[in-house]
C-alpha cells in the first residue's frame, strides 16, 4: 500500500497544492498524496494556471482536504506554519 502524504499550509496559501501536484506528477502512484486547500479562489486559480504552464496536472479535487479528526496520513509536509510574518 502506498504511503499517505499530506502537504499542509497553515496559512491557506496555494504552496501546499503546488508541491503536492508536483510530487504527484513525478512520483506517480508510489504515494497517496493529499493537500490542504487554498483558501482564496484567486490563489487557487493562480496555482492552476502555474501548473498548466508547466504541463503538470492539478492534484485531484478528491485529495484536497483540511486535517480533521479521524483522517490519518503516514507523513506530513508543512510548507508554512503560520508562525512567522514573512
Secondary structure, DSSP 4 states (H G I P E B T S, - for coil): -PEEEEEEETT--THHHHHHHHHHHHHGGGEEEEEPPPSSHHHHHHHHHHHHHTT-PPPPGGGB----TT---SEEEEEE-S-S--
